[in-house]
């Protein structure tokens, strides 16, 4: 004789009550204000702790924050595992990138025009992370690519900041064209970093990561970008800034394409 199926459980049956989440110690209010529960920020701190860059009481506080992130934000745990799966050099750079972006650059955007220079560091480090992940080390070729991206960002963002200086000012972001409405300092910055980019962009041919054809193409592209920066520095107009902005957008993928094709 077939057994009868058990009767369905009532919705108030104790067996249907979900287990409570594990207890997590309370975060001190001051620590919550300083860092909050942003999973990306906690992830960066936790990775730095795992790499030995944070120790002592700071390490204990970081472990506490990571526990909160793992329980309340599962995606943070996924990102932690992804970083720990990278080679050590790449994982270290990834942690440094996140740390600078979240803990230095982000709060600095509302206090100083130097945030553009600071933000250019985490903006350029992903290129080195890719190099380290692919090759297992950080060699001169990786730092050459970092230098190209770092220097390129300054004329690019000076042009962008000039075009939207009124919006930045209204939002409370002290970009250089907001601090100096004449645009003279923004023009000087664009010109200075474009001039520095010209010889640096040629280095891949000398360190063995691209060929002679790249050297010629990078020289032409960098001279063109320098010319647009000079035009912006002299005119300090929206049209000159727009030309520099779109010229910089075209510049970088063409440099990468030339580097790949002539490798």
N, C-alpha and C positions, 0 to 999 in steps of 0.2 A: 504494500500500500504506500503510495507516494506521500512524502511528508508535506504538510502544509507550509507555505512560506510564512515567515514571521510577519506579524502585523506591522504596518508602517509606524515609525516613531512619531510621537506627537511633537509638535514644534517646541514645546516647553520641556521635553525630555532632557534630563541632565546630560545624557550621552551626546547630545547635539551641541552642547555649550562649547565654544571654542576656547582653547587654552589661552591664558593671558600671556602677553608678550613678556619676555624676560625683563627683570628690573634693571633699569639704567640709573646710575647715580645722577643726582641733579647737577646741572652745570651752574657754577657760580654766576650770579647776574653780571658781574664785571666782565667775565670771560665771554658770556653770551653777547654782550654789547660789542666787545672788541672784535670777535671773529664770527659770531652767529652760528647758524646751523647750515650754512651754504655747503653742500656736499663737495663741490669742487675745491673750495678752500681747505676743508678738512682733509680731503684726499691729498692735496699738496703737502700739508703739514705731516700727515701720516707717512707719506713716502720719504720725506726728509728725515723723520724719526727712524724709519727702517734702515736708512742709509747711514745713520750715525751722525747726521748733521744737527740733530736736536737731542739733548740729554738732560738729565736732572729733572727738576720740577716741571720744566717745559715739556719734557717727554711724557710725564704722567698726565698733564693736561691734554696733550695731543692724543694720547691713547683714549682718554675719556671722550673727547670729541669724535674720534673715529668710531667708538662704540655706538654713540648716538647716530652717526651717519649710517652705519651698517644696519641698524634696526629700523630707522625711519626713512632712509633713502637707499634702497637696495642697489640702485644704479651706481652709487659711489663705490660699493664693493666690486662691481664689475670693472670700473675704471682702475681701482687699485690692483686687481689681478692683471689687467692689461699692462700696466706700467711695470709690475714686478716680473712679467714675462719677457720684457725687453732685456738686451744685454746691459750690463751694469753701467757703462758709460752713457748709453742712450737713456736709461732710466733716471740716472742722476740729472742729465740735462732736461728731461721732461719735468722732473720735480722742481728744478730751478726755474724753468720757464713758467710753470703754474704759480710758483711762489712769488716771483717778481711781478707777474701780471696781476694777481689777485691781491697781494698784500702790499705792494709798493706802487705800481702804476695806477691801479684803479682808484685808490683814495687820493693819489697825487693829482689826478686830472682836474680836481676842483680847487687846487691850491697853488699850482705853479705851471708856468709855460714849459718848464723843463720836462714835464711828463712826456712830451713828444720824444725826447731823446731817450728817456728811461723806457718808454714803451717800445722803442725800436729794438731793444735787446731781446725781449721775449718774442717780438715780431720776426726776428731773424734766426733765433735758435732752432726752430723746427727744421730748418735745412740741415743743421748739424746733427740733430736727432736722427733724421733719416740717414745721414752718412754713417753715424755710429751704429745704427741698427743694421744696416746693410753690410758694413765692413768689420764691425766689432771693435773699432777703435776710433779715436778722434785725431785725425792726421791734418797736415797742412791744407789738404784739399778741402776738407770740411770747413775749416776756419776761413778759407778764401771765399767760399760760397756765403758764409755768414757775413763777411765784410761787405760783399756786394749787396746783399739784401739790406743790411743795416744802413749803409750809406744811401742807397736808393730811396729809402723811406722818407728821408728828411725833405728833399725837394718835392716829393709826392705829397706829403702832408702839409708842407708850407703852402703849396698851391691850393689844396683843399681848404685849409683853414682860412686863407684869404677870401676865397669865393663865398664862404659861409661864416664870415667873421661876425656878422650881426646876429646870426642864430646862435653861435657859440657864446657871444656876449650875453644875449638874453637868457640863455640857459645856465649861465654862471660858470662857464669853462674858460679859464684865462689862457687861451691859446695866444701864441706870439702876436698875430695880427690884432688881437683884442687888446693886449698890453701895449703894443706899439701901433696905433691906428695908421701911422704914415706908411707902414709896410716896409720900411727900410731894413729893419732887422730880419724880417722874414725873407726879404730878397737876398740879404747877405748870407743867411743860413742856406738857402737853396743853392746859391752860387758856390759857397764853400764846399758843401758836401757833393755837389755834382762834379766839381773840379777834383776832389779826392777820389771820386768813383772812377774817373777816367783811367788812371794807372792801375787801380785795384782790379777793374774789370778785365784787364789784360793778363792778370796773374795766372788764370787757369791754363793758359798755354805754356807758362814757364814752370808750373808745378806738375805738368804731365797729365792733366785731366781733360785736355782738349788739344786740338791741332792748330796748324798755322792759319787755316781758313777762319777759325773762330777768332783769332787775333785780329784779323782785318775787319771782320764783321763787328766785333765788340768795339773796336776803335771808332768805326763810323757811327755806331749807335750812341756811344758815350759822348762823342763830339756833338751830335745832334741834341742830346739831352742837355749838355752844357750850354749850347746855344739858346735853348728854350729857357734855361735858368737865367742866363744873362738878360734875355728879353724881359722876363718877369721882374728881375731886379731893377732894370732901368725904368720900365713903364709902370710897374705896380698897378696894373689894371686887371679887371675881371677877365678880359679877353686873353691877356698874356698868361694869367693864372690858369685859365681853362686849357690853353694850349700846352702848358707845362704838365698839367694834371693828366690829360689824355695821352700826351707824349710819354709820360712815365709808365702809364698802363700798357702802352704798346711796347715800350723798351724791354721790360723784364721778361715776358714770354719769348720775345725774339732772342734775347741773350741765352735763355735756357735752351731754346730750340737749336741755336747755333752750337752750343756746348755739347748737346747730345749727338747731333748729326756728325760733328767733327771729332768725336771722342775716339 
